[in-house]
Amino acid sequence: MIYGTVAASSAEGAVLVHSVRVGERTFRKGRTLDAGDVQALVEARIEAVVVIRYEAGDVPEDEAARRLAEPLVGPGVAADGAFTGRVNLRARHAGVLRLDQAAIDAVNHLDEALTIGTLEDYAPVAEGQLIATIKIIPFAAPAAALEAAVARLRESPSPFRVASFRGISAFLIQTTLPTVKESVLDKTAAITKERLVQVGGRLLGEQRCAHTAEAVAAAVAEAPSVDVLLIAGASAITDRRDVLPAGIEAAGGVVEHFGMPVDPGNLLLFAKKDGRPVVGLPGCARSPKLNGFDWVLQRLGAGLEVDRRQIMAMGVGGLLAEIPTRPQPREIAPPPDRPQVAVLVLAAGQSRRMGRLNKLVQPLGTKPMVAFPVDAALASKASEVVVVTGHAPRDVETALAGRTLRFVHNPRFDEGLSTSLQAGIKALGPHLDGAIVCLGDMPRITAQHLDRLIDAFEPEAGHSLVVPTVDGKRGNPVLWGRRHFQAIQDLAGDVGARHLIGQNESELVEVPMADDAALIDIDTQDALERARSDER
């Protein structure tokens, strides 16, 4: 790449290195300047800009990120779209992440422009959770390094896979002593059941017996056939010849390993009987706090091998007691960290420029106009779809019958667009991080358009406002982060929230679109007829 400061008048075709304020607009870094942009810079009396120009052998950052991500998508893994030189990998289902660290390290050592960051190996993950990010260090990657990385990755299976939780079954045996209260045993059973739920498993039952080797042996022998047998002793296991291991062996089991380099959890016992795992629980397993038993259970729940060598390898990272940020078992499968976004489809207007027709329910091809953006929202990554009605609400509800969505009625629809925005925002739950405000008269919006906005939405990184652009011109729909909801609630009259964008340029992400759907709405009969002609 060629990097440097150039006269604004000669910057056409170059890529901005830093964002530039141009009148009421902001040209974001990474923007490829066209002739119109250059004219705007000159008219704004901006004399020079810092840019890069691609050279032969440079691969633009989005293309490079996408190409590097392709061989990284393994079983149980999905890739987001490329944006600002980044592709995020996510878990397709809940389970345990497995990594080939050597393969990932090899790519990270090839060239400083190519980076892959991941969660740790054996991390428990939820469906949709971010597991890795591929980032091209701006603004391009050397083609030779990229091709070498892709070739190396394709030589072997993907270094990423998510082993899904298989729905294992378990049975719990608890031994008793006069000093152990029934309430303690009840709590242990409840916590164990919850642990199993978090790895997709189920506790089929429980048996309590005396704290003797003979009683344990009888309970093990009588236990139902399950995927894993769990035994919680009334006192901690202190030796391979103690009550629990002696009872397991008397029932025909084999103790494979006692102890583990994880704290809490040191006194875990791992055995096998008839080919199935038998786990003697450490005392800390009576608590919901994370401990070594959780690590073993997560792997068993995902069908991953657990043996003495696996347990002995858990020491690095195994000091859990002094890490206050470690989750408790109810968070073993943490909620997806992809921001939760709703789509608000505004369908409350009176279509004044269409005469007596309610344009939203007019047929366009095979379905009513409003069904196009609604179906796009339902097919997208959005968590929820809410349709705001106002004028002729029953007509809109009938046009969208049979779809999984929520209707919110705005009785003040005749007071202007702002009231519909506010009705929709007010109806959103506290779990949502943002909302895409989509107009009901934009039939060319697709799920792919909406997903590109969602992929670019990173409120924790300060990217709380996402706008589609077409050749540098901003369009709709717009994704608003939760922090902007109050400002929307404060709007008044027949105006949207467009002016709020200018007030929050520092948090704005512009997403270039490949077509002009973000600029097309249907306001007149002539526009409707043209759209119908296009549909034929």
Salt bridges, closest charged atoms under 4 A:
ASP37 OD1 - ARG31 NH2 3.15
GLU63 OE2 - ARG67 NH1 3.41
GLU70 OE2 - ARG66 NH1 2.93
GLU70 OE1 - ARG154 NH2 3.62
ASP80 OD2 - ARG90 NE 2.80
ASP80 OD1 - ARG338 NH1 3.50
ASP80 OD1 - LYS381 NZ 3.23
ASP121 OD2 - ARG98 NH2 2.93
GLU182 OE1 - ARG208 NH1 2.67
ASP186 OD1 - ARG208 NH2 2.71
GLU206 OE2 - ARG208 NE 2.59
ASP239 OD2 - ARG241 NE 2.81
ASP274 OD2 - LYS273 NZ 2.84
ASP294 OD1 - ARG195 NE 2.50
ASP337 OD1 - ARG90 NH1 3.77
ASP375 OD2 - LYS367 NZ 2.74
ASP375 OD1 - ARG403 NE 2.59
GLU384 OE2 - ARG406 NE 2.68
GLU397 OE1 - ARG394 NH1 3.57
GLU415 OE1 - ARG412 NH2 3.00
ASP441 OD2 - LYS359 NZ 2.67
ASP455 OD1 - ARG338 NH1 3.90
ASP455 OD1 - LYS381 NZ 2.80
GLU458 OE1 - HIS463 ND1 3.41
GLU505 OE2 - ARG21 NH1 3.58
GLU505 OE1 - ARG474 NH2 3.13
GLU507 OE2 - ARG483 NH1 2.82
GLU507 OE1 - HIS484 NE2 3.73
GLU510 OE1 - ARG31 NH1 3.34
GLU510 OE2 - ARG474 NE 2.71
ASP515 OD1 - HIS449 NE2 2.91
ASP516 OD1 - ARG444 NH2 2.78
ASP523 OD2 - ARG353 NH2 3.08
ASP523 OD1 - LYS359 NZ 2.88
GLU529 OE2 - ARG532 NH1 3.01
